[in-house]
Amino acid sequence: MQMLSGFGKTRYLPLLILFTLATMQSCRKDPKEMTNEELAGEITKKNYDKLLQFSKEVGVDPAKFEPKDGIAPVYALLEEIGFGHKPALRFVQKKIAADTAVLRAAAEELVEGKAIEKVMERLEPVFPVYNNLKVNYTRLLKEQKYDSAAFVAESMNAYRWIHRQAKNAPRFVMVNIRGAYLTAMDSAGKNVLTMRTVVGKSDTPTPTMDTYATSIVTHPYWNVPKSIAIKEILPKAMSDGEYLSRNRIEIIDTKGQVVDPGEVDWEAAKENKFPYRFRQETGEDNSLGLLKVEIKNPLAIYLHDTNARYLFKSDQRWRSHGCVRVQRPTDLANYMAGTQLLSSDFMTEPDTVSTPPKWHKLKVRVPVFLLYLPADCNEKGDLLYFPDIYKRGSPKARLTLSKAKPASKEEA
C-alpha cells in the first residue's frame, strides 16, 4: 500500500507543478494594472542594466541615470531616450512636457518582457535623419572615434528635443546656424524643403532658440534695430545728406509719424540722444526683401528674404546681423501656411513702388528651431560635420578650424 501511495504521488507531481505555476501566474499583476512606481520597481529588478546599456548606444550618458540607494530613475531615463534634454538654447518660448502616456506604455512593454530595442523604437523619434545619425553613431563607437561620436550624440539629443517640442505639429522648421541651411519637415520628420540660409556673423551671432512662427509678412518694412541705427545708419546719414533718400529710409518719431530730415537736430544726435528710429520703405531694395516670417521671440529675430540674394551662392554665409535670410522665401511661406499663400512668380513681380505691408496670420503654430548642430545627415544618410563658426566648442570634444568652411562629408 505504501508503494502504491508513493507511486500515486509521483504520478500526480507534474500536475502539482503545473497547478503551482498557474497559481503563481494568476497572482502576478497585469502591468496595465500596476502603478508607475510598481512598473519602475519591476524594471529596476529585471532589465534596468540592459536599459542603461541601450541608452549608451544611442548617445545618452548612462552615468546620469545610475540607481541611487536602490532607486533607479526609470522614467527620467525613458524620457531622455525619447525626448532628450534642452540643448544650449538662448531662448525657449515654452518647454513641452514629455508625453507621459508614451512613457507609461514603454514601461508596461518592458515589464511584459518585450525586447528593449523594439520598445525604444516606438519611444525614440521616427525622423529619418535621427535614424541615420543613430547608425553613424554606432559605427563611430565601433571605430573608436569618440570625439566624432560626441558631436553626433549632441545632434541626436537636439532631434529628440525637437520630438518633444514639435508634439502634434503638422510641420516644423529647423535652421542649423552652424551649417547655414534650413530644413522644413513634416510631422514624421521627413524632409520636405531644404535651402541655404545666411546667418549671423561671429560678432553678431544668430541666437539659438526654440519658438514658433506666427505670421508671414509680404512687402515688410525694415524697422532698423537700435544698435544698427546708432552704429551704422546714423553716422552715414549725418555725413551724407542724400543717404536716407537714396536708400529709401524714413525717420520715424515716437508717435509713429514720418519726420522731415531737415527738422532733425543732428547736433543733438551726436550726443547719442537720437529720439527717433529708422524705417526702410518696402520694395526689392529693402534689406528684408519682399517677405518676412515673424517668429515669437524677444530678440527681434526673424526669417526673411534679402536684397542681396547673390550671397546664397557663397559657402561663406555667416554674414547677417543675426536674423536668418532664406534662399527660397516663397516656398517657405507656402509650406508654413500649409497652402499656396503666394504664387510662384511673387518674387519676380515688378516692385518699383512701395507696396504696403500685408500680414498673413498662420492658422496653426509652426515650431521653429534655430540650432547650432555640429553634425547632421543629408537625405542620402551621409554624415556631415560643420565648422565651429562662433568658437563655442563642445562639452566633450572640440572641433578646431581656423576658418569657416562649408560642410564636409565624412571620409570613409
C-alpha positions as CSV (number, residue, x, y, z in Angstrom):
1,M,0.0,0.0,0.0
2,Q,2.9,2.3,0.8
3,M,4.4,1.6,-2.6
4,L,1.2,2.4,-4.3
5,S,0.8,5.6,-2.3
6,G,4.4,6.7,-3.3
7,F,3.6,5.8,-6.9
8,G,0.4,7.9,-6.7
9,K,2.3,10.9,-5.5
10,T,4.9,10.6,-8.3
11,R,2.1,10.2,-10.8
12,Y,0.5,13.5,-9.8
13,L,3.7,15.5,-9.4
14,P,3.6,17.1,-12.9
15,L,0.0,18.2,-12.2
16,L,1.1,19.8,-8.9
17,I,3.9,21.7,-10.7
18,L,1.5,23.0,-13.3
19,F,-1.0,24.0,-10.7
20,T,1.6,25.9,-8.7
21,L,2.9,27.7,-11.8
22,A,-0.7,28.6,-12.8
23,T,-1.4,29.9,-9.3
24,M,1.8,32.0,-9.4
25,Q,0.9,33.3,-12.9
26,S,-2.6,34.2,-11.7
27,C,-1.2,36.1,-8.8
28,R,1.2,38.1,-11.0
29,K,-0.2,41.6,-11.6
30,D,-1.1,42.7,-15.1
31,P,1.4,45.6,-16.0
32,K,-1.6,47.7,-17.1
33,E,-2.9,47.5,-13.6
34,M,0.4,48.4,-11.9
35,T,1.1,51.9,-10.6
36,N,4.0,53.8,-12.1
37,E,6.1,53.0,-9.0
38,E,5.4,49.3,-9.3
39,L,6.4,49.3,-13.0
40,A,9.6,51.1,-12.2
41,G,10.4,48.6,-9.5
42,E,9.9,45.7,-11.8
43,I,12.1,47.3,-14.5
44,T,14.8,48.0,-11.9
45,K,14.9,44.4,-10.8
46,K,14.7,42.8,-14.3
47,N,16.3,44.8,-17.0
48,Y,17.4,48.3,-15.9
49,D,21.1,47.4,-16.6
50,K,20.2,46.5,-20.2
51,L,18.2,49.8,-20.5
52,L,21.3,51.7,-19.3
53,Q,23.4,49.8,-21.9
54,F,20.9,50.7,-24.6
55,S,21.0,54.4,-23.6
56,K,24.8,54.4,-24.0
57,E,24.4,53.0,-27.5
58,V,22.1,56.0,-28.6
59,G,24.3,58.8,-27.2
60,V,22.8,59.1,-23.7
61,D,25.1,59.4,-20.8
62,P,24.2,56.4,-18.5
63,A,26.1,57.9,-15.6
64,K,23.4,60.4,-15.1
65,F,20.8,57.7,-14.5
66,E,22.6,55.2,-12.3
67,P,20.4,53.9,-9.4
68,K,20.9,55.7,-6.0
69,D,20.1,54.0,-2.8
70,G,18.5,51.2,-4.7
71,I,16.1,53.5,-6.6
72,A,16.5,53.8,-10.3
73,P,15.3,56.9,-12.2
74,V,13.4,54.7,-14.8
75,Y,11.0,57.3,-16.2
76,A,13.7,60.0,-16.3
77,L,15.9,57.7,-18.4
78,L,12.9,56.8,-20.7
79,E,12.2,60.4,-21.1
80,E,15.8,61.2,-22.0
81,I,15.9,58.4,-24.6
82,G,12.6,59.5,-26.2
83,F,12.5,63.3,-25.7
84,G,16.1,64.4,-24.8
85,H,17.1,67.3,-22.7
86,K,17.2,71.0,-23.6
87,P,20.2,71.8,-25.9
88,A,22.1,75.0,-25.5
89,L,19.4,77.5,-26.3
90,R,19.3,81.2,-25.6
91,F,15.5,81.4,-25.8
92,V,12.8,78.8,-25.4
93,Q,9.2,80.0,-25.8
94,K,7.7,77.1,-23.8
95,K,9.0,73.7,-22.7
96,I,6.6,71.0,-23.6
97,A,6.1,68.2,-21.1
98,A,7.1,64.7,-22.3
99,D,4.2,62.5,-23.3
100,T,3.6,60.6,-20.1
101,A,1.2,58.2,-21.8
102,V,4.0,57.2,-24.2
103,L,6.5,56.7,-21.3
104,R,3.9,54.6,-19.4
105,A,3.3,52.4,-22.4
106,A,7.1,51.8,-22.8
107,A,7.3,50.8,-19.2
108,E,4.5,48.4,-19.5
109,E,6.0,46.7,-22.5
110,L,9.4,46.4,-20.7
111,V,7.7,44.7,-17.8
112,E,5.8,42.4,-20.2
113,G,9.2,41.2,-21.4
114,K,9.3,42.8,-24.9
115,A,12.7,43.4,-26.4
116,I,14.2,46.7,-25.4
117,E,15.2,47.6,-28.9
118,K,11.6,47.2,-30.1
119,V,10.2,49.2,-27.3
120,M,12.6,52.0,-27.8
121,E,11.8,52.2,-31.5
122,R,8.4,53.4,-30.5
123,L,9.7,55.8,-28.0
124,E,12.5,57.5,-30.0
125,P,11.9,60.0,-32.8
126,V,10.9,58.4,-36.1
127,F,12.7,61.1,-38.1
128,P,14.8,59.6,-40.9
129,V,17.6,62.0,-40.1
130,Y,17.6,60.8,-36.5
131,N,17.9,57.1,-37.6
132,N,20.7,58.0,-39.9
133,L,22.6,59.8,-37.1
134,K,22.0,56.7,-34.9
135,V,23.5,54.4,-37.5
136,N,26.6,56.6,-37.8
137,Y,26.9,56.9,-34.0
138,T,27.0,53.2,-33.7
139,R,29.7,53.0,-36.4
140,L,31.8,55.7,-34.8
141,L,31.8,53.9,-31.5
142,K,32.9,50.6,-33.1
143,E,35.7,52.6,-34.9
144,Q,36.6,54.2,-31.5
145,K,36.2,57.7,-33.0
146,Y,34.9,59.1,-29.7
147,D,35.3,62.8,-30.4
148,S,33.3,62.5,-33.6
149,A,30.7,60.3,-31.8
150,A,30.3,63.1,-29.2
151,F,29.3,65.6,-31.9
152,V,26.8,63.1,-33.4
153,A,25.3,62.4,-29.9
154,E,24.9,66.2,-29.4
155,S,22.8,66.4,-32.6
156,M,20.8,63.3,-31.8
157,N,19.8,64.9,-28.5
158,A,18.7,68.0,-30.4
159,Y,16.4,65.9,-32.6
160,R,15.0,64.2,-29.5
161,W,14.3,67.7,-28.2
162,I,12.5,68.6,-31.4
163,H,10.5,65.4,-31.0
164,R,9.4,66.7,-27.6
165,Q,8.7,70.3,-28.6
166,A,7.0,69.7,-32.0
167,K,4.4,67.5,-30.5
168,N,1.2,67.3,-32.6
169,A,2.6,70.0,-35.1
170,P,1.8,69.1,-38.7
171,R,5.2,70.6,-39.8
172,F,8.2,72.3,-38.3
173,V,11.3,74.2,-39.5
174,M,14.9,73.7,-38.3
175,V,17.8,76.1,-39.1
176,N,21.3,74.8,-38.4
177,I,23.2,78.0,-37.7
178,R,26.5,76.2,-37.8
179,G,25.8,74.8,-41.3
180,A,23.9,77.9,-42.6
181,Y,20.9,75.9,-44.0
182,L,17.2,75.4,-43.3
183,T,15.2,72.2,-43.4
184,A,11.4,72.1,-43.3
185,M,10.0,68.8,-42.2
186,D,6.6,67.2,-41.8
187,S,5.2,65.7,-38.6
188,A,7.2,62.5,-39.2
189,G,10.4,64.4,-39.7
190,K,10.6,63.8,-43.4
191,N,12.5,66.5,-45.3
192,V,10.1,68.4,-47.5
193,L,12.1,71.5,-48.2
194,T,15.8,72.3,-47.8
195,M,17.5,75.6,-48.6
196,R,20.6,77.7,-47.9
197,T,20.5,80.5,-45.4
198,V,22.6,83.5,-44.5
199,V,23.0,83.7,-40.7
200,G,24.8,85.9,-38.2
201,K,28.4,86.9,-38.3
202,S,30.7,85.9,-35.5
203,D,30.4,89.3,-33.9
204,T,26.6,89.4,-34.4
205,P,25.7,85.7,-34.0
206,T,22.3,84.3,-34.6
207,P,20.8,83.3,-31.3
208,T,19.8,79.7,-30.7
209,M,16.1,79.4,-29.9
210,D,13.0,77.2,-29.8
211,T,9.9,79.1,-30.8
212,Y,7.2,79.2,-33.4
213,A,6.2,81.2,-36.5
214,T,3.2,83.5,-36.1
215,S,2.7,85.2,-39.5
216,I,4.0,85.8,-43.0
217,V,4.5,89.5,-43.9
218,T,4.7,90.4,-47.6
219,H,6.4,93.7,-48.5
220,P,7.6,94.3,-45.0
221,Y,9.1,97.5,-43.6
222,W,12.5,97.2,-42.2
223,N,12.4,98.8,-38.8
224,V,16.1,99.2,-38.2
225,P,17.2,97.8,-34.8
226,K,18.6,100.4,-32.5
227,S,22.1,99.0,-32.4
228,I,22.3,99.2,-36.2
229,A,20.6,102.6,-36.3
230,I,23.1,104.2,-33.9
231,K,26.3,102.4,-35.1
232,E,25.7,102.3,-38.8
233,I,22.8,104.3,-40.2
234,L,23.1,107.4,-38.1
235,P,26.8,108.2,-39.0
236,K,26.1,107.7,-42.7
237,A,23.0,109.9,-42.5
238,M,25.0,112.7,-40.8
239,S,27.9,112.6,-43.2
240,D,25.8,112.2,-46.4
241,G,22.7,114.3,-46.8
242,E,21.3,112.1,-49.6
243,Y,22.0,108.7,-47.9
244,L,18.5,108.3,-46.4
245,S,16.5,109.3,-49.5
246,R,18.9,107.2,-51.7
247,N,18.2,104.1,-49.5
248,R,14.5,104.9,-49.0
249,I,14.9,105.2,-45.3
250,E,12.5,107.3,-43.3
251,I,12.9,108.9,-39.9
252,I,10.0,107.9,-37.5
253,D,9.2,109.7,-34.2
254,T,7.8,108.2,-31.0
255,K,4.3,108.7,-32.3
256,G,4.9,106.7,-35.5
257,Q,5.0,109.8,-37.7
258,V,7.4,110.4,-40.5
259,V,9.8,113.2,-39.8
260,D,11.5,115.5,-42.4
261,P,15.3,115.1,-42.1
262,G,15.6,118.9,-42.2
263,E,13.7,119.1,-38.9
264,V,16.1,116.8,-37.1
265,D,18.7,118.3,-34.7
266,W,21.7,116.3,-35.9
267,E,24.0,118.0,-33.4
268,A,22.0,116.6,-30.6
269,A,22.2,113.2,-32.3
270,K,26.0,113.4,-31.9
271,E,25.5,113.3,-28.2
272,N,23.7,109.9,-28.5
273,K,20.3,111.4,-27.8
274,F,18.7,110.5,-31.1
275,P,14.9,110.3,-30.2
276,Y,13.9,108.7,-33.5
277,R,14.0,105.4,-35.3
278,F,14.8,104.5,-38.9
279,R,12.4,102.6,-41.2
280,Q,13.2,101.4,-44.7
281,E,10.4,101.6,-47.2
282,T,9.1,98.3,-48.7
283,G,10.3,97.0,-52.1
284,E,13.1,95.0,-53.6
285,D,15.7,97.4,-52.3
286,N,14.5,96.7,-48.7
287,S,17.0,94.8,-46.6
288,L,14.3,92.3,-45.8
289,G,13.5,91.8,-49.4
290,L,9.8,91.1,-50.2
291,L,8.9,88.7,-47.4
292,K,9.4,88.2,-43.7
293,V,8.4,85.3,-41.4
294,E,7.7,86.5,-37.9
295,I,8.7,84.2,-35.1
296,K,7.8,84.6,-31.5
297,N,10.9,85.9,-29.5
298,P,12.1,88.9,-27.6
299,L,15.3,89.3,-29.6
300,A,13.9,90.9,-32.8
301,I,15.0,87.8,-34.8
302,Y,13.0,86.6,-37.8
303,L,13.4,84.7,-41.1
304,H,13.3,86.9,-44.3
305,D,14.1,87.4,-47.9
306,T,17.0,89.7,-48.8
307,N,18.0,92.2,-51.5
308,A,21.5,90.5,-51.6
309,R,20.4,87.1,-53.0
310,Y,23.8,86.6,-54.6
311,L,25.1,85.6,-51.1
312,F,23.4,82.3,-51.3
313,K,25.9,81.2,-53.9
314,S,28.7,81.5,-51.4
315,D,30.0,78.9,-49.0
316,Q,30.7,81.7,-46.5
317,R,27.2,82.5,-45.4
318,W,27.8,83.9,-42.0
319,R,27.1,87.5,-43.0
320,S,24.0,88.9,-41.2
321,H,23.4,91.0,-38.1
322,G,21.6,88.0,-36.5
323,C,18.4,87.4,-38.5
324,V,18.1,84.5,-40.9
325,R,18.0,85.2,-44.6
326,V,16.3,82.3,-46.6
327,Q,17.1,81.3,-50.1
328,R,13.5,80.3,-51.2
329,P,11.2,82.6,-49.2
330,T,8.0,81.9,-51.2
331,D,8.4,78.1,-50.9
332,L,9.0,78.5,-47.2
333,A,5.9,80.8,-46.7
334,N,3.7,78.4,-48.6
335,Y,4.9,75.4,-46.6
336,M,4.4,77.1,-43.3
337,A,0.9,78.2,-44.3
338,G,0.1,74.7,-45.4
339,T,-1.4,76.1,-48.7
340,Q,-0.3,78.2,-51.6
341,L,-0.3,81.5,-49.9
342,L,1.8,83.1,-52.6
343,S,2.1,82.5,-56.4
344,S,5.3,81.1,-57.8
345,D,6.1,84.4,-59.5
346,F,5.7,86.5,-56.4
347,M,9.5,87.1,-56.2
348,T,9.7,88.1,-59.9
349,E,6.8,90.6,-59.9
350,P,8.0,94.2,-60.6
351,D,8.3,96.1,-57.4
352,T,9.2,99.6,-58.5
353,V,6.9,101.3,-56.0
354,S,6.4,101.0,-52.3
355,T,3.6,98.4,-51.5
356,P,2.1,98.5,-48.1
357,P,2.9,95.5,-45.8
358,K,0.3,92.7,-45.6
359,W,0.2,90.3,-42.6
360,H,-0.9,86.7,-43.2
361,K,-1.5,85.1,-39.9
362,L,-0.7,81.4,-39.8
363,K,-3.7,79.2,-38.9
364,V,-1.6,76.8,-36.9
365,R,1.6,77.4,-35.0
366,V,4.7,76.1,-36.8
367,P,7.6,75.3,-34.5
368,V,10.9,76.9,-35.5
369,F,14.2,75.7,-34.1
370,L,17.4,77.7,-34.5
371,L,20.1,75.3,-33.5
372,Y,23.9,75.1,-33.5
373,L,24.4,71.5,-34.6
374,P,28.0,70.2,-35.0
375,A,26.8,67.3,-37.2
376,D,23.9,66.3,-39.3
377,C,22.9,63.8,-42.1
378,N,21.7,64.7,-45.6
379,E,18.8,62.9,-47.2
380,K,21.2,60.2,-48.5
381,G,22.3,59.4,-45.0
382,D,25.8,60.9,-45.4
383,L,27.2,62.2,-42.1
384,L,28.3,65.9,-42.3
385,Y,30.3,68.0,-39.9
386,F,30.2,71.7,-39.6
387,P,32.8,74.3,-38.6
388,D,32.5,75.9,-35.2
389,I,31.9,79.4,-36.6
390,Y,31.2,81.0,-33.2
391,K,34.0,79.0,-31.5
392,R,31.8,77.6,-28.8
393,G,33.4,74.3,-28.7
394,S,31.7,71.2,-27.2
395,P,31.4,69.8,-23.7
396,K,33.0,66.5,-24.8
397,A,35.0,67.4,-27.9
398,R,36.4,70.4,-29.7
399,L,36.4,71.0,-33.4
400,T,39.4,73.2,-34.2
401,L,39.0,75.0,-37.5
402,S,40.9,78.3,-38.1
403,K,38.5,79.4,-40.8
404,A,34.8,78.9,-41.6
405,K,34.4,76.2,-44.3
406,P,31.4,74.6,-45.9
407,A,30.0,71.3,-44.6
408,S,32.4,68.4,-45.2
409,K,31.2,64.9,-45.9
410,E,32.9,62.4,-43.6
411,E,35.7,60.5,-45.2
412,A,35.1,56.8,-45.4
